[in-house]
Amino acid sequence: MRLCLFLVMAGVLDAILTHIGLASGVVEEGNPAMKLVIDQSWFYFYMIKICLPLMLLGLFYLRPLKGWSRKLLVSTCVLYFSVLVYHMVWIVLYFKTSS
């Protein structure tokens, strides 16, 4: 359950930080699929980043994750954590170079 909640919070934080980074011109979207979504609409981008983890949270309530599905969830959380670390790195570098 905690992993699902982390995934929801990480998705929201990732979406917000990505939006800030792209809007300020500090970073570029590295995921070609998400770049296409962003080019269509920020609304779609936020829907994907927030709704997919929320659906996973709902599925967890229906049927707790076990076996390979739990391993996949843990792997996704590790990946999201590394993305958030990347966001923190560009934020720190941006503030260091701008001051």
N, CA, C and O atoms as CSV, one atom per row, in Angstrom:
chain,resi,resn,atom,element,x,y,z
A,1,MET,N,N,0.817,-1.189,0.000
A,1,MET,CA,C,0.000,0.000,0.000
A,1,MET,C,C,0.863,1.256,0.000
A,1,MET,O,O,0.585,2.207,-0.731
A,2,ARG,N,N,1.924,1.258,0.831
A,2,ARG,CA,C,2.810,2.419,0.887
A,2,ARG,C,C,3.492,2.670,-0.450
A,2,ARG,O,O,3.702,3.817,-0.845
A,3,LEU,N,N,3.833,1.594,-1.138
A,3,LEU,CA,C,4.474,1.755,-2.444
A,3,LEU,C,C,3.532,2.423,-3.433
A,3,LEU,O,O,3.956,3.267,-4.223
A,4,CYS,N,N,2.262,2.055,-3.394
A,4,CYS,CA,C,1.273,2.677,-4.282
A,4,CYS,C,C,1.108,4.162,-3.950
A,4,CYS,O,O,1.017,4.996,-4.852
A,5,LEU,N,N,1.071,4.487,-2.668
A,5,LEU,CA,C,0.962,5.887,-2.262
A,5,LEU,C,C,2.201,6.669,-2.678
A,5,LEU,O,O,2.095,7.812,-3.122
A,6,PHE,N,N,3.377,6.058,-2.535
A,6,PHE,CA,C,4.608,6.711,-2.986
A,6,PHE,C,C,4.532,6.989,-4.483
A,6,PHE,O,O,4.921,8.060,-4.948
A,7,LEU,N,N,4.032,6.021,-5.222
A,7,LEU,CA,C,3.935,6.174,-6.668
A,7,LEU,C,C,3.006,7.331,-7.049
A,7,LEU,O,O,3.299,8.072,-7.987
A,8,VAL,N,N,1.912,7.487,-6.343
A,8,VAL,CA,C,0.993,8.601,-6.605
A,8,VAL,C,C,1.687,9.928,-6.303
A,8,VAL,O,O,1.645,10.853,-7.114
A,9,MET,N,N,2.328,10.019,-5.132
A,9,MET,CA,C,3.012,11.267,-4.761
A,9,MET,C,C,4.179,11.561,-5.700
A,9,MET,O,O,4.403,12.712,-6.074
A,10,ALA,N,N,4.914,10.534,-6.076
A,10,ALA,CA,C,6.041,10.722,-6.990
A,10,ALA,C,C,5.554,11.170,-8.365
A,10,ALA,O,O,6.196,11.998,-9.011
A,11,GLY,N,N,4.427,10.627,-8.815
A,11,GLY,CA,C,3.874,11.033,-10.102
A,11,GLY,C,C,3.460,12.492,-10.113
A,11,GLY,O,O,3.707,13.208,-11.083
A,12,VAL,N,N,2.832,12.928,-9.034
A,12,VAL,CA,C,2.412,14.338,-8.932
A,12,VAL,C,C,3.636,15.244,-8.879
A,12,VAL,O,O,3.702,16.245,-9.592
A,13,LEU,N,N,4.602,14.897,-8.040
A,13,LEU,CA,C,5.812,15.706,-7.915
A,13,LEU,C,C,6.597,15.731,-9.216
A,13,LEU,O,O,7.094,16.783,-9.620
A,14,ASP,N,N,6.713,14.594,-9.871
A,14,ASP,CA,C,7.406,14.528,-11.162
A,14,ASP,C,C,6.715,15.413,-12.188
A,14,ASP,O,O,7.381,16.141,-12.926
A,15,ALA,N,N,5.402,15.361,-12.245
A,15,ALA,CA,C,4.659,16.177,-13.213
A,15,ALA,C,C,4.884,17.663,-12.970
A,15,ALA,O,O,5.123,18.419,-13.912
A,16,ILE,N,N,4.809,18.083,-11.713
A,16,ILE,CA,C,4.981,19.495,-11.381
A,16,ILE,C,C,6.403,19.959,-11.693
A,16,ILE,O,O,6.595,21.005,-12.313
A,17,LEU,N,N,7.399,19.180,-11.264
A,17,LEU,CA,C,8.787,19.573,-11.507
A,17,LEU,C,C,9.132,19.553,-12.990
A,17,LEU,O,O,9.880,20.408,-13.464
A,18,THR,N,N,8.600,18.597,-13.718
A,18,THR,CA,C,8.815,18.560,-15.167
A,18,THR,C,C,8.215,19.793,-15.818
A,18,THR,O,O,8.851,20.418,-16.667
A,19,HIS,N,N,7.015,20.142,-15.435
A,19,HIS,CA,C,6.342,21.325,-15.993
A,19,HIS,C,C,7.163,22.588,-15.708
A,19,HIS,O,O,7.367,23.412,-16.599
A,20,ILE,N,N,7.628,22.735,-14.472
A,20,ILE,CA,C,8.435,23.900,-14.113
A,20,ILE,C,C,9.734,23.928,-14.918
A,20,ILE,O,O,10.119,24.968,-15.453
A,21,GLY,N,N,10.389,22.801,-14.997
A,21,GLY,CA,C,11.658,22.726,-15.731
A,21,GLY,C,C,11.500,23.026,-17.207
A,21,GLY,O,O,12.322,23.736,-17.787
A,22,LEU,N,N,10.455,22.496,-17.823
A,22,LEU,CA,C,10.225,22.741,-19.247
A,22,LEU,C,C,9.775,24.175,-19.500
A,22,LEU,O,O,10.223,24.806,-20.458
A,23,ALA,N,N,8.901,24.690,-18.658
A,23,ALA,CA,C,8.397,26.050,-18.835
A,23,ALA,C,C,9.503,27.086,-18.663
A,23,ALA,O,O,9.497,28.124,-19.325
A,24,SER,N,N,10.453,26.800,-17.773
A,24,SER,CA,C,11.545,27.747,-17.553
A,24,SER,C,C,12.693,27.540,-18.533
A,24,SER,O,O,13.622,28.346,-18.574
A,25,GLY,N,N,12.641,26.476,-19.317
A,25,GLY,CA,C,13.682,26.211,-20.298
A,25,GLY,C,C,14.944,25.605,-19.715
A,25,GLY,O,O,15.984,25.584,-20.373
A,26,VAL,N,N,14.864,25.111,-18.492
A,26,VAL,CA,C,16.025,24.540,-17.828
A,26,VAL,C,C,16.319,23.127,-18.323
A,26,VAL,O,O,17.480,22.740,-18.454
A,27,VAL,N,N,15.269,22.362,-18.598
A,27,VAL,CA,C,15.427,20.974,-19.041
A,27,VAL,C,C,14.581,20.727,-20.295
A,27,VAL,O,O,13.749,21.548,-20.678
A,28,GLU,N,N,14.818,19.593,-20.907
A,28,GLU,CA,C,13.997,19.127,-22.020
A,28,GLU,C,C,13.444,17.758,-21.636
A,28,GLU,O,O,14.077,17.009,-20.892
A,29,GLU,N,N,12.270,17.443,-22.144
A,29,GLU,CA,C,11.663,16.139,-21.854
A,29,GLU,C,C,12.485,15.056,-22.529
A,29,GLU,O,O,12.723,15.104,-23.736
A,30,GLY,N,N,12.920,14.074,-21.740
A,30,GLY,CA,C,13.748,12.995,-22.266
A,30,GLY,C,C,12.954,11.811,-22.785
A,30,GLY,O,O,13.487,10.997,-23.539
A,31,ASN,N,N,11.698,11.698,-22.401
A,31,ASN,CA,C,10.857,10.589,-22.819
A,31,ASN,C,C,10.085,11.003,-24.076
A,31,ASN,O,O,9.226,11.882,-24.010
A,32,PRO,N,N,10.383,10.375,-25.219
A,32,PRO,CA,C,9.711,10.771,-26.467
A,32,PRO,C,C,8.187,10.636,-26.411
A,32,PRO,O,O,7.475,11.450,-26.998
A,33,ALA,N,N,7.689,9.628,-25.720
A,33,ALA,CA,C,6.234,9.449,-25.623
A,33,ALA,C,C,5.615,10.596,-24.826
A,33,ALA,O,O,4.586,11.143,-25.222
A,34,MET,N,N,6.233,10.958,-23.714
A,34,MET,CA,C,5.711,12.065,-22.911
A,34,MET,C,C,5.865,13.398,-23.639
A,34,MET,O,O,5.045,14.300,-23.466
A,35,LYS,N,N,6.907,13.523,-24.449
A,35,LYS,CA,C,7.077,14.749,-25.238
A,35,LYS,C,C,5.904,14.926,-26.193
A,35,LYS,O,O,5.394,16.034,-26.357
A,36,LEU,N,N,5.479,13.837,-26.821
A,36,LEU,CA,C,4.314,13.902,-27.708
A,36,LEU,C,C,3.051,14.282,-26.939
A,36,LEU,O,O,2.231,15.063,-27.423
A,37,VAL,N,N,2.901,13.725,-25.739
A,37,VAL,CA,C,1.728,14.040,-24.919
A,37,VAL,C,C,1.754,15.512,-24.525
A,37,VAL,O,O,0.730,16.190,-24.603
A,38,ILE,N,N,2.916,16.015,-24.103
A,38,ILE,CA,C,3.048,17.416,-23.708
A,38,ILE,C,C,2.752,18.330,-24.889
A,38,ILE,O,O,2.106,19.365,-24.728
A,39,ASP,N,N,3.222,17.954,-26.073
A,39,ASP,CA,C,2.953,18.757,-27.269
A,39,ASP,C,C,1.451,18.839,-27.562
A,39,ASP,O,O,0.975,19.827,-28.121
A,40,GLN,N,N,0.717,17.803,-27.184
A,40,GLN,CA,C,-0.737,17.807,-27.361
A,40,GLN,C,C,-1.406,18.701,-26.322
A,40,GLN,O,O,-2.201,19.580,-26.653
A,41,SER,N,N,-1.061,18.452,-25.043
A,41,SER,CA,C,-1.717,19.213,-23.972
A,41,SER,C,C,-1.076,18.875,-22.626
A,41,SER,O,O,-0.780,17.716,-22.334
A,42,TRP,N,N,-0.873,19.906,-21.820
A,42,TRP,CA,C,-0.390,19.672,-20.460
A,42,TRP,C,C,-1.433,18.914,-19.655
A,42,TRP,O,O,-1.091,18.146,-18.755
A,43,PHE,N,N,-2.687,19.124,-19.973
A,43,PHE,CA,C,-3.758,18.424,-19.264
A,43,PHE,C,C,-3.594,16.919,-19.414
A,43,PHE,O,O,-3.705,16.187,-18.431
A,44,TYR,N,N,-3.334,16.447,-20.626
A,44,TYR,CA,C,-3.140,15.009,-20.855
A,44,TYR,C,C,-1.921,14.499,-20.092
A,44,TYR,O,O,-1.939,13.402,-19.533
A,45,PHE,N,N,-0.877,15.300,-20.076
A,45,PHE,CA,C,0.342,14.935,-19.355
A,45,PHE,C,C,0.035,14.711,-17.871
A,45,PHE,O,O,0.419,13.695,-17.291
A,46,TYR,N,N,-0.665,15.682,-17.267
A,46,TYR,CA,C,-1.013,15.547,-15.851
A,46,TYR,C,C,-1.961,14.378,-15.616
A,46,TYR,O,O,-1.838,13.684,-14.607
A,47,MET,N,N,-2.884,14.152,-16.506
A,47,MET,CA,C,-3.808,13.029,-16.359
A,47,MET,C,C,-3.058,11.696,-16.337
A,47,MET,O,O,-3.349,10.824,-15.519
A,48,ILE,N,N,-2.104,11.553,-17.230
A,48,ILE,CA,C,-1.327,10.308,-17.275
A,48,ILE,C,C,-0.499,10.151,-16.017
A,48,ILE,O,O,-0.488,9.083,-15.404
A,49,LYS,N,N,0.192,11.209,-15.630
A,49,LYS,CA,C,1.092,11.146,-14.478
A,49,LYS,C,C,0.354,10.931,-13.158
A,49,LYS,O,O,0.921,10.379,-12.214
A,50,ILE,N,N,-0.887,11.356,-13.086
A,50,ILE,CA,C,-1.632,11.245,-11.832
A,50,ILE,C,C,-2.621,10.079,-11.860
A,50,ILE,O,O,-2.737,9.343,-10.880
A,51,CYS,N,N,-3.325,9.908,-12.964
A,51,CYS,CA,C,-4.383,8.890,-13.018
A,51,CYS,C,C,-3.854,7.461,-13.061
A,51,CYS,O,O,-4.452,6.573,-12.453
A,52,LEU,N,N,-2.762,7.218,-13.754
A,52,LEU,CA,C,-2.246,5.842,-13.816
A,52,LEU,C,C,-1.847,5.319,-12.429
A,52,LEU,O,O,-2.228,4.203,-12.073
A,53,PRO,N,N,-1.092,6.092,-11.636
A,53,PRO,CA,C,-0.816,5.598,-10.275
A,53,PRO,C,C,-2.081,5.479,-9.412
A,53,PRO,O,O,-2.169,4.582,-8.573
A,54,LEU,N,N,-3.052,6.367,-9.606
A,54,LEU,CA,C,-4.300,6.261,-8.853
A,54,LEU,C,C,-5.057,4.987,-9.219
A,54,LEU,O,O,-5.651,4.344,-8.353
A,55,MET,N,N,-5.037,4.623,-10.499
A,55,MET,CA,C,-5.689,3.372,-10.912
A,55,MET,C,C,-4.987,2.179,-10.287
A,55,MET,O,O,-5.635,1.214,-9.881
A,56,LEU,N,N,-3.662,2.244,-10.208
A,56,LEU,CA,C,-2.912,1.166,-9.579
A,56,LEU,C,C,-3.277,1.057,-8.104
A,56,LEU,O,O,-3.416,-0.046,-7.574
A,57,LEU,N,N,-3.431,2.189,-7.450
A,57,LEU,CA,C,-3.850,2.201,-6.046
A,57,LEU,C,C,-5.226,1.546,-5.899
A,57,LEU,O,O,-5.455,0.777,-4.966
A,58,GLY,N,N,-6.136,1.853,-6.820
A,58,GLY,CA,C,-7.455,1.230,-6.802
A,58,GLY,C,C,-7.382,-0.266,-7.012
A,58,GLY,O,O,-8.096,-1.025,-6.356
A,59,LEU,N,N,-6.522,-0.698,-7.927
A,59,LEU,CA,C,-6.353,-2.138,-8.156
A,59,LEU,C,C,-5.791,-2.834,-6.923
A,59,LEU,O,O,-6.140,-3.977,-6.628
A,60,PHE,N,N,-4.922,-2.135,-6.212
A,60,PHE,CA,C,-4.345,-2.710,-5.001
A,60,PHE,C,C,-5.440,-3.019,-3.981
A,60,PHE,O,O,-5.383,-4.042,-3.298
A,61,TYR,N,N,-6.438,-2.136,-3.877
A,61,TYR,CA,C,-7.544,-2.379,-2.956
A,61,TYR,C,C,-8.360,-3.594,-3.381
A,61,TYR,O,O,-8.835,-4.354,-2.537
A,62,LEU,N,N,-8.521,-3.775,-4.681
A,62,LEU,CA,C,-9.296,-4.917,-5.166
A,62,LEU,C,C,-8.554,-6.231,-4.979
A,62,LEU,O,O,-9.143,-7.252,-4.624
A,63,ARG,N,N,-7.253,-6.184,-5.225
A,63,ARG,CA,C,-6.459,-7.409,-5.148
A,63,ARG,C,C,-5.028,-7.032,-4.789
A,63,ARG,O,O,-4.307,-6.489,-5.626
A,64,PRO,N,N,-4.607,-7.310,-3.564
A,64,PRO,CA,C,-3.236,-6.963,-3.169
A,64,PRO,C,C,-2.199,-7.582,-4.116
A,64,PRO,O,O,-2.348,-8.709,-4.590
A,65,LEU,N,N,-1.162,-6.812,-4.366
A,65,LEU,CA,C,-0.140,-7.242,-5.313
A,65,LEU,C,C,0.790,-8.272,-4.674
A,65,LEU,O,O,1.262,-8.094,-3.551
A,66,LYS,N,N,1.040,-9.355,-5.414
A,66,LYS,CA,C,1.926,-10.416,-4.954
A,66,LYS,C,C,2.791,-10.859,-6.123
A,66,LYS,O,O,2.482,-10.590,-7.284
A,67,GLY,N,N,3.864,-11.533,-5.800
A,67,GLY,CA,C,4.710,-12.129,-6.825
A,67,GLY,C,C,5.301,-11.123,-7.778
A,67,GLY,O,O,5.856,-10.106,-7.360
A,68,TRP,N,N,5.181,-11.409,-9.076
A,68,TRP,CA,C,5.822,-10.570,-10.099
A,68,TRP,C,C,5.224,-9.173,-10.149
A,68,TRP,O,O,5.929,-8.214,-10.464
A,69,SER,N,N,3.933,-9.040,-9.844
A,69,SER,CA,C,3.322,-7.713,-9.894
A,69,SER,C,C,3.878,-6.821,-8.774
A,69,SER,O,O,4.031,-5.614,-8.962
A,70,ARG,N,N,4.178,-7.409,-7.623
A,70,ARG,CA,C,4.798,-6.636,-6.540
A,70,ARG,C,C,6.223,-6.239,-6.925
A,70,ARG,O,O,6.646,-5.116,-6.654
A,71,LYS,N,N,6.956,-7.144,-7.548
A,71,LYS,CA,C,8.325,-6.830,-7.994
A,71,LYS,C,C,8.301,-5.705,-9.022
A,71,LYS,O,O,9.164,-4.826,-9.013
A,72,LEU,N,N,7.324,-5.737,-9.893
A,72,LEU,CA,C,7.183,-4.683,-10.889
A,72,LEU,C,C,6.870,-3.348,-10.223
A,72,LEU,O,O,7.394,-2.315,-10.639
A,73,LEU,N,N,6.029,-3.357,-9.201
A,73,LEU,CA,C,5.714,-2.142,-8.460
A,73,LEU,C,C,6.954,-1.588,-7.764
A,73,LEU,O,O,7.200,-0.382,-7.804
A,74,VAL,N,N,7.733,-2.454,-7.131
A,74,VAL,CA,C,8.964,-2.017,-6.467
A,74,VAL,C,C,9.933,-1.427,-7.495
A,74,VAL,O,O,10.551,-0.394,-7.240
A,75,SER,N,N,10.068,-2.070,-8.641
A,75,SER,CA,C,10.948,-1.565,-9.699
A,75,SER,C,C,10.488,-0.194,-10.190
A,75,SER,O,O,11.312,0.688,-10.437
A,76,THR,N,N,9.191,-0.016,-10.330
A,76,THR,CA,C,8.647,1.268,-10.768
A,76,THR,C,C,8.926,2.351,-9.731
A,76,THR,O,O,9.249,3.483,-10.090
A,77,CYS,N,N,8.806,2.019,-8.468
A,77,CYS,CA,C,9.094,2.992,-7.401
A,77,CYS,C,C,10.572,3.382,-7.406
A,77,CYS,O,O,10.904,4.553,-7.223
A,78,VAL,N,N,11.448,2.419,-7.613
A,78,VAL,CA,C,12.885,2.709,-7.693
A,78,VAL,C,C,13.166,3.623,-8.880
A,78,VAL,O,O,13.943,4.571,-8.764
A,79,LEU,N,N,12.545,3.346,-10.006
A,79,LEU,CA,C,12.723,4.171,-11.197
A,79,LEU,C,C,12.218,5.595,-10.945
A,79,LEU,O,O,12.896,6.565,-11.283
A,80,TYR,N,N,11.039,5.714,-10.358
A,80,TYR,CA,C,10.492,7.040,-10.051
A,80,TYR,C,C,11.375,7.787,-9.055
A,80,TYR,O,O,11.555,8.999,-9.170
A,81,PHE,N,N,11.925,7.068,-8.077
A,81,PHE,CA,C,12.817,7.703,-7.115
A,81,PHE,C,C,14.044,8.267,-7.828
A,81,PHE,O,O,14.483,9.376,-7.523
A,82,SER,N,N,14.599,7.510,-8.775
A,82,SER,CA,C,15.766,8.000,-9.517
A,82,SER,C,C,15.402,9.216,-10.371
A,82,SER,O,O,16.225,10.117,-10.533
A,83,VAL,N,N,14.193,9.255,-10.917
A,83,VAL,CA,C,13.740,10.430,-11.676
A,83,VAL,C,C,13.642,11.642,-10.761
A,83,VAL,O,O,14.022,12.745,-11.154
A,84,LEU,N,N,13.137,11.452,-9.546
A,84,LEU,CA,C,13.036,12.557,-8.596
A,84,LEU,C,C,14.417,13.040,-8.163
A,84,LEU,O,O,14.617,14.238,-7.961
A,85,VAL,N,N,15.365,12.128,-8.019
A,85,VAL,CA,C,16.744,12.527,-7.709
A,85,VAL,C,C,17.301,13.357,-8.862
A,85,VAL,O,O,17.973,14.362,-8.632
A,86,TYR,N,N,17.027,12.946,-10.096
A,86,TYR,CA,C,17.454,13.711,-11.270
A,86,TYR,C,C,16.862,15.125,-11.230
A,86,TYR,O,O,17.561,16.096,-11.521
A,87,HIS,N,N,15.591,15.242,-10.876
A,87,HIS,CA,C,14.964,16.558,-10.756
A,87,HIS,C,C,15.696,17.411,-9.713
A,87,HIS,O,O,15.960,18.591,-9.939
A,88,MET,N,N,16.015,16.805,-8.584
A,88,MET,CA,C,16.716,17.558,-7.539
A,88,MET,C,C,18.092,18.027,-8.027
A,88,MET,O,O,18.527,19.129,-7.692
A,89,VAL,N,N,18.766,17.201,-8.808
A,89,VAL,CA,C,20.085,17.570,-9.331
A,89,VAL,C,C,19.966,18.784,-10.246
A,89,VAL,O,O,20.738,19.731,-10.097
A,90,TRP,N,N,19.025,18.786,-11.188
A,90,TRP,CA,C,18.941,19.954,-12.081
A,90,TRP,C,C,18.470,21.194,-11.345
A,90,TRP,O,O,18.840,22.308,-11.717
A,91,ILE,N,N,17.663,21.025,-10.311
A,91,ILE,CA,C,17.234,22.188,-9.529
A,91,ILE,C,C,18.434,22.794,-8.798
A,91,ILE,O,O,18.632,24.009,-8.823
A,92,VAL,N,N,19.229,21.948,-8.152
A,92,VAL,CA,C,20.417,22.436,-7.439
A,92,VAL,C,C,21.387,23.087,-8.425
A,92,VAL,O,O,21.899,24.173,-8.158
A,93,LEU,N,N,21.642,22.443,-9.548
A,93,LEU,CA,C,22.565,23.007,-10.547
A,93,LEU,C,C,22.033,24.329,-11.093
A,93,LEU,O,O,22.805,25.262,-11.314
A,94,TYR,N,N,20.738,24.414,-11.308
A,94,TYR,CA,C,20.151,25.652,-11.812
A,94,TYR,C,C,20.350,26.804,-10.823
A,94,TYR,O,O,20.726,27.909,-11.215
A,95,PHE,N,N,20.096,26.538,-9.547
A,95,PHE,CA,C,20.243,27.600,-8.550
A,95,PHE,C,C,21.705,27.965,-8.332
A,95,PHE,O,O,22.011,29.123,-8.046
A,96,LYS,N,N,22.614,26.999,-8.461
A,96,LYS,CA,C,24.025,27.298,-8.310
A,96,LYS,C,C,24.541,28.178,-9.444
A,96,LYS,O,O,25.331,29.093,-9.216
A,97,THR,N,N,24.092,27.897,-10.662
A,97,THR,CA,C,24.572,28.654,-11.811
A,97,THR,C,C,23.877,30.013,-11.942
A,97,THR,O,O,24.434,30.934,-12.540
A,98,SER,N,N,22.680,30.148,-11.395
A,98,SER,CA,C,21.956,31.417,-11.530
A,98,SER,C,C,22.356,32.428,-10.464
A,98,SER,O,O,22.043,33.611,-10.590
A,99,SER,N,N,23.041,31.981,-9.419
A,99,SER,CA,C,23.415,32.938,-8.362
A,99,SER,C,C,24.823,33.437,-8.498
A,99,SER,O,O,25.274,34.244,-7.684
